[in-house]
């Protein structure tokens, strides 16, 4: 067997999966969940040591459950929650502050100042991104401004900045590698996706020293070697990509025009647009899909901040379900009819195509007949409605989607997948393994430095197809109700 260990460090859990790349089969896995911290309204943080500890524990569990040793693992691929921002001491490897999570909204005012300074168009032209707290650049600037002494230490070359991939790589290699890949770099709002380099003007604007930044590499690259102390033998690290780009690869979306949607903590729709970046006029992001042999492949992306986390909220805050699996039976108990209830889950603002960081969640259409199953159904439906908004924006940008590949933990729910097909009025394909994020990282690692993805494409396999089966008038009414609910939400900002 050609065994690859995929490390998938996500927003709510760290996972390790061992793949046999001969057929993409999972032969071992481990997962460690963790909680986030919410110091203030709109602030979201994670303990870096928890990220590190759970990653190592999950990876070790995956190797153990596969019944192999680290000597039999050919390589490691890393995929990660993107935009989450860390700064650590170059000597000790200790972080100087909690990780600031991609969902965090604390830099909304800084983004407004950037807009007032006239940066919106130049930032979009260089980075493909909009002015929003979502991205890493303003988070890093906040740390440099707010943590005493940090800016001086950064200028002196004592610190490293990175997204989660860089942090894990640094720790795994004992501080020998301070690198990232082009997909993660493209999410910082500091990287020129056209010239494939850190942008000196944006670095100057934020007063970010070059010495802080990781070197940007291809997505399949010799990133370094994980020390033997972590897994029992040294293992090369040969693949790296942000989680949504890894899912695009894992879904086999290697041709221009192919599209996937991942339903995890958030929801992310991404369409491969080929060798040239395609600007969006409809609230989408232009981003790197992957970079191999120095050649960039681009994508259009729509980012929804709340998907699976809405189910977690139903469970932990409202107590409406005991586990995520219950949502399917509850939706079926009311025949998928939310009775006019709409849930706009803007817990930390609205992402694409609205980009409203100050929006907050709303639950509308409640009557005395509303009960828990209606609210649960509305939460599931919100995922489909938000996806429909993104596909409409894709079409308006000239990247119409005719068929959608789906993955992520939420798509184990057959009712949700069928609702997606119905409300999108498009076939929805669920692959054999829904762990396509980890699979994409494994495919990159298997391709290896200087390789391509053609030889590992067979690892993806077709699973179940869901076809639309909803009357057009019903679909139109549902979407009109959703648009009214979104207008109510935005009116409150």
Long-range contacts (C-beta under 8 A, 24 or more apart in sequence): 1-27, 1-72, 2-74, 2-446, 3-27, 3-66, 3-68, 3-72, 3-73, 3-74, 4-73, 4-74, 4-75, 4-76, 4-77, 4-442, 4-445, 4-446, 5-59, 5-62, 5-63, 5-73, 5-75, 5-76, 5-77, 5-231, 5-235, 5-442, 6-76, 6-77, 6-78, 6-79, 6-438, 6-439, 6-441, 6-442, 6-445, 7-55, 7-58, 7-59, 7-76, 7-77, 7-78, 7-79, 7-168, 7-441, 8-79, 8-80, 8-243, 8-246, 8-435, 8-437, 8-438, 8-441, 9-51, 9-55, 9-78, 9-79, 9-80, 9-81, 9-164, 9-165, 9-168, 10-80, 10-81, 10-243, 10-264, 10-265, 10-437, 11-36, 11-81, 11-84, 11-101, 11-102, 11-103, 11-264, 11-265, 11-266, 11-309, 12-36, 12-265, 12-308, 12-309, 12-312, 13-54, 13-58, 14-51, 14-54, 14-55, 14-57, 14-58, 15-58, 15-62, 15-435, 15-438, 16-55, 16-58, 16-59, 16-60, 16-61, 16-62, 16-63, 17-62, 17-435, 17-438, 17-439, 17-442, 18-62, 18-63, 18-65, 18-66, 18-68, 18-73, 19-438, 19-439, 19-442, 19-459, 21-442, 21-443, 21-446, 21-456, 21-459, 23-458, 23-459, 23-461, 24-432, 24-433, 24-439, 24-458, 24-459, 24-460, 24-461, 26-433, 26-435, 27-66, 27-67, 27-68, 28-62, 28-63, 28-64, 28-65, 28-66, 28-67, 28-68, 29-61, 29-62, 29-65, 29-435, 30-57, 30-58, 30-59, 30-60, 30-61, 30-62, 30-64, 30-65, 31-58, 31-61, 32-57, 32-58, 32-61, 36-101, 37-98, 40-106, 42-104, 42-105, 42-106, 42-108, 42-348, 42-349, 42-357, 43-104, 43-105, 43-106, 44-100, 44-101, 44-103, 44-104, 44-105, 44-348, 45-98, 45-99, 45-100, 45-101, 45-104, 46-84, 46-98, 46-99, 46-101, 47-98, 47-99, 48-86, 48-88, 48-95, 48-98, 48-99, 48-167, 49-95, 51-99, 51-164, 51-167, 51-168, 52-167, 52-168, 52-171, 55-168, 56-230, 59-230, 59-231, 60-230, 60-231, 63-231, 63-232, 69-232, 69-233, 70-228, 70-231, 70-232, 70-233, 70-235, 71-232, 71-233, 73-231, 73-233, 73-235, 74-236, 74-445, 74-446, 75-235, 75-236, 75-237, 75-238, 75-239, 75-445, 75-446, 75-448, 76-172, 76-226, 76-235, 76-236, 76-237, 76-238, 76-239, 76-445, 77-237, 77-238, 77-239, 77-240, 77-246, 77-438, 77-440, 77-441, 77-442, 77-443, 77-444, 77-445, 77-446, 78-165, 78-168, 78-169, 78-223, 78-237, 78-239, 78-240, 78-441, 79-165, 79-240, 79-241, 79-242, 79-243, 79-246, 79-437, 79-438, 79-440, 79-441, 80-163, 80-164, 80-165, 80-168, 80-184, 80-242, 80-243, 81-164, 81-243, 81-265, 82-163, 82-164, 82-183, 82-184, 82-187, 82-242, 82-243, 82-244, 83-134, 83-135, 83-136, 83-139, 83-163, 83-187, 83-188, 84-136, 84-163, 84-164, 85-136, 85-139, 85-140, 85-143, 85-161, 85-163, 86-161, 86-162, 86-163, 86-164, 86-166, 86-167, 87-140, 87-143, 87-150, 87-154, 87-159, 87-160, 87-161, 87-212, 88-159, 88-160, 88-162, 88-167, 88-170, 89-158, 89-159, 89-160, 90-157, 90-158, 90-159, 90-160, 90-175, 91-158, 93-170, 93-171, 93-175, 95-167, 96-143, 96-147, 96-150, 96-159, 97-143, 97-147, 99-164, 99-167, 100-139, 100-142, 100-143, 102-134, 103-134, 103-266, 103-305, 103-348, 104-133, 104-139, 104-348, 105-133, 105-348, 105-349, 105-357, 105-358, 106-133, 106-139, 106-142, 107-133, 107-138, 107-139, 107-141, 107-142, 108-133, 108-349, 108-357, 108-358, 110-138, 110-141, 110-142, 111-138, 111-357, 114-138, 119-205, 122-201, 123-189, 123-202, 124-279, 124-286, 125-279, 126-192, 126-193, 126-194, 126-199, 126-202, 127-186, 127-189, 127-190, 127-191, 127-192, 127-193, 127-199, 127-202, 128-186, 128-193, 128-277, 128-279, 128-285, 128-286, 128-287, 129-187, 129-189, 129-285, 129-286, 129-287, 130-283, 130-285, 130-355, 132-351, 132-355, 132-357, 133-349, 133-357, 134-303, 134-305, 134-351, 135-187, 135-188, 135-189, 136-163, 136-187, 136-188, 136-189, 136-190, 137-188, 137-189, 137-190, 137-202, 137-206, 137-208, 138-189, 138-206, 140-188, 140-190, 140-206, 140-208, 140-212, 141-206, 141-207, 141-208, 144-206, 144-207, 144-208, 151-207, 154-208, 154-209, 154-211, 154-212, 155-209, 155-211, 157-209, 157-211, 159-211, 159-212, 160-212, 160-214, 161-208, 161-212, 161-213, 161-214, 162-214, 163-187, 163-188, 163-242, 165-240, 165-242, 166-214, 169-223, 169-224, 169-237, 169-240, 172-224, 172-226, 172-227, 172-230, 172-237, 173-223, 173-224, 173-225, 173-226, 173-227, 173-237, 174-227, 176-224, 177-223, 177-224, 177-237, 178-214, 178-215, 179-214, 179-215, 179-216, 179-217, 179-221, 179-223, 179-224, 179-240, 180-214, 180-215, 180-216, 180-217, 180-240, 181-216, 181-217, 181-218, 181-219, 181-221, 181-240, 181-241, 181-242, 181-291, 182-216, 182-217, 182-218, 182-219, 182-288, 182-290, 182-291, 182-296, 183-219, 183-240, 183-241, 183-242, 183-245, 183-287, 183-288, 183-289, 183-290, 183-291, 184-240, 184-241, 184-242, 185-214, 185-216, 185-288, 186-287, 186-288, 187-242, 187-287, 191-216, 193-277, 193-286, 193-287, 193-288, 193-296, 193-298, 194-277, 196-291, 196-296, 218-291, 218-292, 218-293, 218-294, 218-449, 219-245, 219-290, 219-291, 219-292, 219-444, 220-292, 220-444, 220-445, 220-447, 220-448, 220-449, 220-450, 220-451, 221-449, 222-449, 237-445, 238-444, 238-445, 238-446, 238-447, 238-448, 238-449, 239-441, 239-442, 239-443, 239-444, 239-445, 239-446, 239-447, 239-448, 240-441, 240-444, 241-290, 241-440, 241-441, 241-444, 243-268, 243-437, 244-268, 244-270, 244-301, 244-437, 245-270, 245-287, 245-288, 245-289, 245-290, 245-299, 245-440, 246-436, 246-437, 246-438, 246-439, 246-440, 246-441, 246-444, 247-407, 247-408, 247-436, 247-437, 247-440, 248-272, 248-289, 248-290, 248-299, 248-440, 249-289, 249-290, 249-439, 249-440, 249-443, 249-444, 249-453, 250-407, 250-431, 250-435, 250-436, 250-437, 250-438, 250-439, 250-440, 250-441, 250-442, 250-443, 250-460, 251-405, 251-407, 251-431, 251-436, 251-440, 251-460, 252-405, 252-431, 252-457, 252-460, 253-289, 253-405, 254-453, 254-454, 254-457, 257-399, 258-405, 259-394, 259-399, 259-401, 259-403, 259-404, 259-405, 260-404, 260-405, 260-406, 260-407, 260-436, 261-387, 261-390, 261-404, 261-405, 261-406, 261-407, 261-420, 262-406, 262-407, 262-408, 262-436, 262-437, 263-307, 263-308, 263-383, 263-406, 263-407, 263-408, 263-409, 263-410, 263-411, 263-416, 264-307, 264-308, 264-408, 264-409, 264-410, 264-437, 265-306, 265-307, 265-308, 265-309, 266-303, 266-304, 266-305, 266-306, 266-307, 266-308, 266-309, 266-351, 267-303, 267-304, 267-307, 267-383, 267-386, 267-387, 267-408, 268-301, 268-302, 268-303, 268-304, 269-301, 269-302, 269-304, 269-387, 269-390, 269-391, 269-394, 269-401, 269-404, 270-299, 270-300, 270-301, 270-302, 271-299, 271-300, 271-301, 271-394, 271-399, 271-401, 272-297, 272-298, 272-299, 273-298, 273-299, 273-300, 273-399, 274-298, 278-397, 278-398, 278-399, 280-393, 280-397, 281-396, 281-397, 282-353, 282-392, 282-393, 282-396, 282-397, 283-352, 283-353, 283-354, 283-355, 283-393, 284-352, 284-353, 284-390, 284-393, 284-394, 284-397, 285-352, 290-444, 290-453, 292-447, 292-451, 292-452, 292-453, 293-450, 293-452, 300-394, 300-397, 300-399, 301-352, 302-351, 302-352, 302-353, 302-389, 302-390, 302-393, 302-394, 303-351, 303-352, 304-351, 304-352, 304-383, 304-386, 304-387, 304-390, 305-346, 305-347, 305-348, 305-349, 305-350, 305-351, 306-345, 306-346, 306-347, 306-348, 306-361, 306-382, 307-383, 307-386, 307-408, 307-410, 308-408, 308-409, 308-410, 309-345, 309-347, 310-343, 310-345, 310-347, 310-379, 310-382, 310-383, 311-379, 311-380, 311-410, 313-345, 313-347, 314-375, 314-376, 314-379, 318-375, 320-372, 320-375, 320-376, 321-376, 324-409, 324-410, 324-413, 325-412, 325-413, 326-376, 327-376, 327-379, 327-380, 327-413, 327-416, 328-413, 328-414, 328-415, 328-416, 330-372, 330-373, 330-376, 330-377, 331-373, 331-376, 331-377, 331-380, 331-415, 331-416, 331-419, 332-415, 333-373, 334-373, 334-374, 334-377, 336-377, 336-381, 336-415, 336-419, 337-374, 337-377, 338-365, 338-374, 338-375, 338-377, 338-378, 338-381, 339-365, 339-367, 339-369, 339-370, 339-374, 340-365, 340-367, 340-481, 341-365, 341-366, 341-370, 341-374, 341-375, 341-377, 341-378, 342-378, 342-381, 342-382, 342-481, 342-482, 342-484, 342-485, 343-375, 343-378, 343-379, 343-381, 343-382, 343-485, 344-382, 344-485, 344-486, 344-488, 344-489, 345-379, 345-382, 346-489, 350-486, 350-489, 350-490, 352-389, 352-390, 352-393, 353-389, 353-390, 353-393, 354-486, 354-490, 356-490, 356-493, 358-493, 359-489, 359-490, 359-492, 359-493, 360-489, 360-492, 360-493, 361-489, 362-485, 362-488, 362-489, 362-492, 364-484, 364-485, 364-488, 365-481, 365-485, 380-413, 380-415, 380-416, 380-419, 381-419, 381-423, 381-478, 381-482, 382-482, 383-410, 383-416, 383-420, 384-416, 384-419, 384-420, 384-422, 384-423, 384-424, 385-423, 385-478, 385-479, 385-482, 387-420, 387-423, 387-424, 388-423, 388-424, 388-479, 388-482, 391-424, 391-426, 401-426, 402-426, 403-427, 403-428, 403-429, 404-428, 404-429, 405-429, 405-430, 405-431, 406-430, 407-431, 407-434, 407-435, 407-436, 407-437, 408-434, 408-437, 409-434, 414-466, 417-464, 417-466, 418-466, 418-469, 420-466, 421-466, 421-467, 421-468, 421-469, 422-468, 422-469, 422-470, 422-475, 423-470, 423-475, 423-478, 423-479, 424-468, 425-468, 425-470, 425-472, 425-475, 426-468, 427-465, 427-466, 427-467, 427-468, 428-465, 428-466, 429-462, 429-463, 429-464, 429-465, 429-466, 430-463, 430-464, 430-465, 430-466, 431-460, 431-461, 431-462, 431-463, 432-460, 432-461, 432-462, 432-463, 433-461, 433-463, 434-463, 436-460
